[in-house]
Amino acid sequence: MHEPARLFGTPLSNYYNKVKIALIELERPFTEVLHLPGEQWPDKGSPSGKIPFLETADGFIYESQAIVEYLEDTTPDHSCYPSSATEKARCRELTQTIELYIELPARRLYPAAFWGRPFQQNLADEVLQEVSHGLRILGRRALFSPWIGGNNFTHADAASWTHLTTVSNALRALKQPDVLSEGIPNLRDYLKHALTRPSIERADNDLRQAWHNRNQKTTS
Ligand SMILES: N[C@@H](CCC(=O)N[C@@H](CS)C(=O)NCC(=O)O)C(=O)O
């Protein structure tokens, strides 16, 4: 029986939601601790100062992928990876492709898209080029039939849903071309299908509620 872990961060964060989906899928008990970027970081929590980080009986763990792998390694009775080493590597390829070549470049637009900072079209043009390149890489491996790697839900779907939703929301907020749907023709269907998974449905509801709370705070 696992001690409940404490997940630090906010449902507004795509990396936080990736870990939260893993916790739910692996049936690990956990509580959520609201911890916003900009607050003073706990000394032990996250050496990078970023969220998410997880407090476990073994100490604090940061970096979402390290947390996911830790949860896999310490949950002997469940897994969100295929059993074969090659298939597992495929899931990690997909996750890294999305994070390094799509989410990371797109992240440069989040201050303008989500936090009211000034928008620069030349920055957006650069980002769109980089994201389109990332989508071409992703297209060489991703199946989206119905899950990103094929028949079964894996951790790569948690990453895919949370990051692609966030990037898509950012581009829409900034009225930029929908390069995601151009690069992944069945993206809409995939994201819709992802919401049939209870873990993703819960993360999505919590995300919407967190935006609602934040918007109410900023308008009151
Ligand atoms: N590579 C990190 C990325 C985490 C990340 O970028 N988190 C964002 C929130 S989604 C953050 O903490 N931003 C605040 C900052 O960069 O200082 C991970 O996988 O955990």
The ligand as a Tripos MOL2 file, in Angstrom:
@<TRIPOS>MOLECULE
LIG
   20    19     1     0     0
SMALL
NO_CHARGES

@<TRIPOS>ATOM
      1 N1         10.7820   19.9110  -18.1740 N.3       1 LIG1
      2 C1          9.8930   20.3150  -17.1080 C.3       1 LIG1
      3 C2          9.0240   21.4560  -17.5930 C.3       1 LIG1
      4 C3          8.1060   21.9730  -16.4930 C.3       1 LIG1
      5 C4          7.6020   23.3690  -16.8020 C.2       1 LIG1
      6 O1          8.0150   24.0300  -17.7800 O.2       1 LIG1
      7 N2          6.7070   23.8530  -15.9350 N.am      1 LIG1
      8 C5          6.1950   25.1920  -16.0700 C.3       1 LIG1
      9 C6          4.6900   25.1900  -15.8320 C.3       1 LIG1
     10 S1          3.8450   24.2830  -17.1160 S.3       1 LIG1
     11 C7          6.8380   26.0980  -15.0210 C.2       1 LIG1
     12 O2          7.0770   25.7060  -13.8980 O.2       1 LIG1
     13 N3          7.1330   27.3530  -15.3960 N.am      1 LIG1
     14 C8          7.7100   28.3150  -14.4980 C.3       1 LIG1
     15 C9          9.1470   28.6070  -14.8340 C.2       1 LIG1
     16 O3          9.6120   28.2360  -15.9360 O.co2     1 LIG1
     17 O4          9.8000   29.2320  -14.0090 O.co2     1 LIG1
     18 C10         9.0500   19.1090  -16.6710 C.2       1 LIG1
     19 O5          8.8830   18.1880  -17.4810 O.co2     1 LIG1
     20 O6          8.6070   19.0610  -15.5050 O.co2     1 LIG1
@<TRIPOS>BOND
     1     1     2 1
     2     2     3 1
     3     2    18 1
     4     3     4 1
     5     4     5 1
     6     5     6 2
     7     5     7 1
     8     7     8 1
     9     8     9 1
    10     8    11 1
    11     9    10 1
    12    11    12 2
    13    11    13 1
    14    13    14 1
    15    14    15 1
    16    15    16 2
    17    15    17 1
    18    18    19 2
    19    18    20 1
@<TRIPOS>SUBSTRUCTURE
     1 LIG1         1 GROUP 0 **** ****
